[in-house]
Amino acid sequence: MSQGTQELIERTSEQGNVLALGNRSQLPAGVNIGAVSIEQERAIAEAQGQLIMAKRFPRNALAAYEELKEACAILAFANVAFYTVPQGGSKVTGLSIRFAEEIARVYGNFEYGHRELSRVDAGPGPKDFGRSEVEIYAWDKQTNNRQIRQLTIVHCLDTKDGPRKLRDQKDIDNRIANVASKQMRGRILAMMPKWMIESATEELKKTIAGTNTEPLSARARKMVGAFNAFGVSVDHLEKYLGHSLDNILLDELINLQGVYAALKEGTPAAEFFDAPQTAETAAESAGAALAATAQTAPAAKPAPKARAAAKPAAATATVSEAKTAANDKLPEGAGSDADKSTAQDQVETDLDKAIDTAAATATVETAAVVNSDTAAAAGGDETGTGTGTDNDPTPSPELDPTKEDVF
């Protein structure tokens, strides 16, 4: 710890002890002096810790100014950075509390706010308003500079019909916050570097006029939404750049715009990023894999012997039909033995012909089945489940190995 920091802590501690001893005689009767002393010691220790941290991690004014310029280039912020109020028949314009809050945020090691010290409730009379004693402060912890102002805020609201008494707690709090914010704005801006305020004001005016460029980080965030359509996330973009999008440079942004144009023209995202596949593409890949499996392993078919075994049944059915047809040819009323013998001979002749015809048919169909199975095993089946057909030598698009569509 440096000597200057140690002296600052000792001086702050001495001031706190003197304040504590002086306030003991002013405390009303019945107040727990021990509790007050503990609270004072806690507040002193907290202030000392904040001063030490501010000295250990000092601000970077130039980095703060660059961050402020980036905020001023955003139109949404520029639209609320100024206020205009009528005063004395004219209009007064200045920097708003929103601008003061932003400059205090980027400046660092800075604290501001307000605290209500005491409150008196309103009386029964129409003009007996309540009031609050409020302290507004701004504190630069790095230089230990403070801006403090105490004022009395009356619990009333000015209207065309005169002041209106405020009784609701919400209305009173809003009244205190409204008055305190105006005073707080003045305290903050009074402690900020004047060159930073003037430069930021010029940037705000250019943004409102439409002559300022949008920050690179804001443009990069807009580009993220465009890349999402191709399955590219923030992690992929930051991995591609090698750093966070908040630190993107102009040349890198131009490079990403070229990548986006390439994606729109059909270049696979895998050429630039390790982007994951989408659900639709994953389903297509699964379908292609199944088709490839079907190509290399055709569906099993019944063995030739098994299918040939089914033919005797057909032949038997044909013989049965022939026998029935032959019996139907017996002449009605044939009573003599000669007539019956002649008819029986005709039946046996027709039956022999039917048996020969059925056997020949079964033999031909069985040979055709065997030849079909042999051809399918040698060069793919005849249904076109291979790599193509005789009429279309072009590979099927689902199985085209040259097609690469990552997204």
C-alpha positions in Angstrom: 0.0 0.0 0.0 1.4 3.4 -1.0 2.1 6.1 1.5 -0.5 8.4 -0.1 -3.2 5.8 0.2 -2.3 5.2 3.9 -2.5 8.9 4.7 -5.9 9.1 2.9 -7.2 6.3 5.0 -5.9 7.7 8.3 -7.4 11.1 7.5 -10.8 9.6 6.6 -10.7 7.6 9.9 -9.9 10.7 11.9 -12.7 12.6 10.3 -15.1 9.7 11.0 -14.1 9.5 14.7 -14.5 13.3 15.2 -17.9 13.1 13.5 -18.9 10.2 15.8 -17.8 12.0 19.0 -19.5 15.2 17.9 -22.8 13.5 17.1 -23.1 11.7 20.5 -24.0 14.9 22.3 -26.6 15.7 19.6 -28.4 12.3 19.8 -31.9 12.4 21.3 -32.6 10.5 24.5 -33.4 6.8 24.2 -31.2 6.2 21.2 -28.8 3.3 21.5 -25.4 4.9 21.3 -23.7 1.6 20.8 -25.7 0.7 17.7 -25.0 4.2 16.3 -21.3 3.8 16.9 -21.3 0.3 15.2 -23.0 1.7 12.2 -20.6 4.6 11.9 -17.6 2.3 12.1 -19.2 0.1 9.4 -19.7 3.1 7.1 -16.1 4.2 7.7 -14.7 0.8 6.9 -16.8 0.6 3.7 -15.6 4.0 2.5 -11.9 3.1 3.2 -12.3 -0.2 1.2 -13.8 1.7 -1.7 -10.9 4.2 -1.7 -8.3 1.4 -1.6 -10.0 -0.4 -4.6 -10.1 2.8 -6.6 -6.4 3.4 -6.0 -5.5 -0.1 -6.9 -7.6 -0.1 -10.1 -7.4 3.4 -11.5 -9.6 4.4 -14.5 -8.4 4.8 -18.1 -9.8 8.1 -19.3 -9.1 7.4 -23.0 -10.8 4.0 -22.8 -13.8 5.7 -21.0 -14.0 8.3 -23.7 -14.0 5.7 -26.5 -16.8 3.8 -24.7 -18.8 7.0 -24.3 -18.4 7.9 -28.0 -19.7 4.4 -28.9 -22.8 5.0 -26.8 -23.3 8.5 -28.3 -23.3 7.0 -31.8 -26.5 4.9 -30.9 -29.6 6.8 -31.9 -31.7 5.4 -29.1 -29.4 6.9 -26.5 -29.0 10.1 -28.4 -32.7 10.7 -28.4 -32.8 10.7 -24.6 -29.5 12.5 -23.9 -31.0 16.0 -24.1 -33.9 17.7 -22.3 -35.9 20.8 -23.1 -38.0 22.7 -20.7 -39.9 26.0 -21.0 -38.5 28.8 -18.8 -39.4 32.4 -18.8 -41.2 32.4 -22.1 -38.3 30.5 -23.8 -36.9 27.0 -23.9 -33.9 25.7 -22.1 -32.0 22.7 -23.5 -29.3 20.7 -21.8 -27.8 17.3 -21.1 -30.3 15.0 -19.3 -29.8 12.8 -16.3 -29.6 9.8 -18.7 -26.4 11.3 -20.2 -25.0 12.0 -16.7 -25.7 8.4 -15.7 -23.9 7.0 -18.8 -20.8 9.2 -18.4 -20.6 8.3 -14.8 -20.8 4.6 -15.7 -18.0 4.7 -18.2 -15.8 7.0 -16.2 -15.5 4.4 -13.4 -14.6 4.7 -9.7 -17.5 7.1 -9.3 -20.6 7.0 -7.0 -23.6 9.2 -7.0 -27.1 9.2 -5.5 -29.4 10.7 -2.9 -30.5 9.8 0.6 -33.4 11.1 2.6 -32.2 12.3 6.0 -35.5 13.1 7.7 -39.2 13.5 6.9 -42.1 15.5 8.4 -45.6 14.3 7.6 -48.3 16.7 6.4 -50.6 18.3 8.9 -54.4 18.6 8.8 -54.4 22.1 7.2 -54.7 22.6 3.4 -51.4 24.4 3.4 -49.7 22.3 6.0 -47.5 20.3 3.6 -45.1 17.6 4.6 -41.4 17.9 3.7 -38.2 15.8 3.5 -34.6 16.7 4.1 -32.6 15.1 1.2 -28.9 14.9 0.5 -27.6 14.6 -3.1 -24.0 13.6 -3.6 -21.5 12.7 -6.2 -18.2 11.1 -5.2 -15.0 10.5 -7.3 -13.4 7.7 -5.3 -10.1 7.9 -7.2 -9.4 11.5 -6.4 -11.7 11.6 -3.3 -13.6 14.6 -4.6 -17.2 15.0 -3.4 -20.1 17.2 -4.5 -22.8 17.4 -1.8 -26.0 19.4 -1.6 -28.8 19.3 0.9 -32.2 20.6 0.2 -35.8 20.5 1.5 -38.4 18.9 -0.7 -42.0 19.9 0.0 -44.6 17.1 -0.5 -46.7 18.9 -3.0 -47.3 19.0 -6.7 -47.7 22.3 -8.6 -50.8 22.4 -10.7 -52.8 25.1 -12.6 -55.1 25.4 -9.6 -52.2 25.8 -7.2 -50.1 23.3 -5.1 -51.7 20.0 -4.4 -50.9 18.1 -1.2 -49.3 14.7 -1.6 -50.3 12.0 0.9 -49.7 8.7 -0.9 -46.3 7.2 -0.3 -45.7 6.5 -3.9 -46.4 10.1 -4.9 -44.0 11.4 -2.3 -41.2 9.1 -3.4 -41.7 10.0 -7.0 -41.6 13.7 -6.1 -38.3 13.3 -4.1 -36.7 11.2 -6.9 -37.8 13.8 -9.6 -36.2 16.7 -7.7 -33.2 14.8 -6.6 -32.4 13.6 -10.2 -32.2 17.2 -11.4 -29.7 18.1 -8.7 -27.8 14.9 -9.2 -27.3 15.6 -12.8 -25.6 18.9 -11.9 -23.4 17.3 -9.3 -22.2 14.6 -11.8 -21.5 16.9 -14.7 -19.7 19.3 -12.4 -17.1 16.6 -11.7 -16.6 15.3 -15.1 -13.8 16.5 -17.5 -15.1 19.3 -19.6 -13.4 18.1 -22.8 -15.2 14.8 -22.5 -18.6 16.4 -22.1 -18.1 18.7 -25.0 -16.8 16.0 -27.3 -19.7 13.7 -26.4 -22.2 16.5 -27.0 -20.9 16.9 -30.6 -21.1 13.1 -31.2 -24.7 13.2 -30.0 -25.6 16.0 -32.3 -24.1 14.2 -35.3 -26.0 11.0 -34.4 -29.3 12.8 -34.2 -28.6 14.6 -37.5 -27.9 11.2 -39.1 -24.3 11.9 -40.0 -22.6 9.6 -37.5 -21.6 6.1 -38.2 -23.1 3.2 -36.2 -20.6 1.5 -33.8 -18.9 -1.6 -35.1 -20.1 -3.7 -32.2 -23.7 -2.7 -32.8 -23.3 -3.6 -36.5 -21.7 -6.9 -35.5 -24.7 -7.7 -33.2 -27.1 -7.1 -36.1 -25.0 -9.4 -38.3 -25.4 -12.2 -35.8 -29.1 -12.5 -36.7 -28.3 -12.8 -40.4 -25.7 -15.6 -39.8 -28.2 -17.5 -37.6 -30.2 -18.4 -40.7 -27.2 -20.4 -41.9 -26.7 -22.2 -38.5 -23.8 -19.9 -37.5 -23.9 -18.8 -33.9 -22.0 -16.2 -31.9 -19.6 -18.8 -30.7 -18.7 -19.7 -34.3 -18.2 -16.0 -35.2 -16.0 -15.3 -32.2 -13.9 -18.5 -32.9 -13.5 -17.3 -36.5 -12.3 -13.9 -35.4 -10.3 -15.1 -32.4 -11.9 -12.7 -30.0 -15.2 -11.3 -28.8 -17.5 -9.5 -31.1 -17.4 -6.4 -28.9 -13.7 -5.9 -30.0 -14.4 -6.3 -33.7 -12.4 -4.1 -36.1 -13.5 -2.6 -39.3 -11.5 -4.9 -41.5 -12.9 -7.9 -39.7 -16.4 -6.6 -40.1 -15.8 -6.2 -43.9 -14.5 -9.8 -43.9 -17.6 -11.1 -42.2 -19.7 -9.3 -44.7 -17.9 -11.1 -47.5 -18.4 -14.5 -45.7 -22.2 -13.7 -45.5 -22.4 -12.9 -49.2 -20.7 -16.2 -49.9 -23.2 -18.1 -47.8 -26.0 -16.4 -49.6 -24.6 -17.6 -52.9 -24.6 -21.2 -51.7 -21.1 -21.7 -50.3 -21.3 -24.3 -47.5 -20.8 -22.8 -44.0 -18.4 -25.6 -43.3 -15.9 -23.7 -45.5 -15.6 -21.0 -42.8 -17.1 -22.3 -39.6 -17.4 -25.5 -37.6 -21.2 -25.0 -37.7 -23.6 -27.8 -36.6 -26.1 -29.3 -39.0 -29.7 -28.3 -38.8 -32.5 -30.7 -37.9 -33.7 -30.8 -41.5 -30.2 -31.6 -42.9 -29.7 -34.2 -40.2 -32.9 -35.9 -41.4 -31.7 -35.8 -45.0 -28.4 -37.3 -44.0 -30.1 -40.1 -42.2 -32.3 -40.8 -45.2 -29.2 -40.9 -47.5 -27.5 -43.3 -45.1 -30.5 -45.7 -45.2 -30.6 -45.5 -49.0 -26.8 -46.3 -49.1 -27.4 -49.3 -46.8 -30.2 -50.5 -49.0 -27.9 -50.2 -52.0 -25.1 -52.3 -50.6 -27.4 -54.9 -48.9 -30.5 -55.6 -51.1 -33.6 -57.0 -49.4 -33.6 -60.8 -48.8 -35.8 -62.8 -51.1 -37.3 -66.3 -50.9 -34.9 -69.1 -52.0 -35.6 -70.5 -55.5 -36.4 -73.9 -54.0 -38.9 -72.4 -51.6 -40.7 -70.6 -54.4 -40.5 -73.6 -56.7 -42.0 -75.7 -54.0 -45.1 -73.6 -54.2 -45.7 -74.8 -57.8 -46.8 -78.4 -57.2 -49.9 -77.0 -55.4 -50.7 -75.0 -58.5 -50.2 -78.1 -60.7 -52.4 -80.2 -58.4 -55.1 -77.5 -58.6 -54.8 -77.7 -62.5 -55.1 -81.5 -62.5 -58.1 -81.3 -60.2 -59.8 -78.8 -62.6 -59.1 -81.1 -65.6 -60.5 -84.1 -63.9 -63.7 -82.3 -63.0 -64.0 -81.0 -66.6 -63.5 -84.5 -67.9 -66.2 -86.0 -65.7 -68.5 -83.3 -66.8 -68.1 -84.6 -70.4 -69.8 -88.0 -69.6 -73.0 -88.1 -71.6 -76.1 -88.0 -69.5 -78.0 -91.2 -69.4 -75.1 -93.4 -70.6 -76.2 -96.7 -69.3 -74.4 -99.3 -71.3 -71.0 -100.6 -70.4 -69.6 -99.7 -73.8 -70.7 -96.1 -73.5 -69.2 -95.9 -70.1 -65.9 -97.5 -71.2 -65.6 -95.0 -74.1 -66.3 -92.1 -71.9 -63.8 -93.3 -69.3 -61.1 -93.6 -71.9 -61.7 -90.0 -73.0 -61.5 -88.8 -69.3 -58.1 -90.5 -68.8 -56.8 -89.0 -72.1 -57.9 -85.5 -71.0 -56.4 -86.0 -67.6 -53.0 -87.0 -69.0 -52.9 -83.9 -71.1 -53.8 -81.7 -68.1 -51.0 -83.2 -66.0 -48.4 -82.7 -68.8 -49.5 -79.1 -69.3 -49.3 -78.2 -65.5 -45.9 -79.9 -65.1 -44.5 -78.0 -68.1 -45.8 -74.7 -66.7 -44.3 -75.2 -63.3 -41.0 -76.1 -64.8 -40.8 -72.9 -66.9 -41.8 -70.6 -64.0 -39.3 -72.2 -61.6 -36.5 -71.7 -64.2 -37.5 -68.0 -64.5 -37.4 -67.5 -60.7 -33.9 -69.0 -60.5 -32.6 -66.9 -63.4 -34.1 -63.7 -61.8 -32.4 -64.4 -58.4 -29.1 -65.1 -60.1 -29.2 -61.8 -62.0 -30.1 -59.8 -58.9 -27.2 -61.3 -56.9 -24.8 -60.5 -59.7 -25.6 -56.9 -60.5 -28.5 -55.4 -58.4 -32.1 -56.1 -58.7 -34.5 -55.1 -61.4 -36.5 -52.6 -59.3 -34.0 -49.7 -59.5 -32.9 -49.7 -55.9 -29.2 -49.6 -57.0 -27.2 -46.6 -58.2 -29.4 -46.0 -61.2 -31.6 -47.5 -64.0 -31.0 -48.4 -67.6 -32.9 -45.4 -68.8 -31.4 -42.9 -66.4 -27.6 -43.3 -65.8 -27.5 -40.2 -63.6 -27.1 -41.0 -59.9 -30.1 -40.4 -57.7 -29.9 -36.9 -56.0 -30.5 -38.5 -52.6 -27.3 -40.6 -53.0 -25.1 -38.1 -54.8 -21.8 -38.2 -52.9 -20.7 -34.9 -54.4 -23.6 -33.0 -52.9 -22.5 -31.2 -49.7 -25.1 -29.1 -48.0 -24.2 -28.4 -44.4 -27.1 -26.1 -43.6 
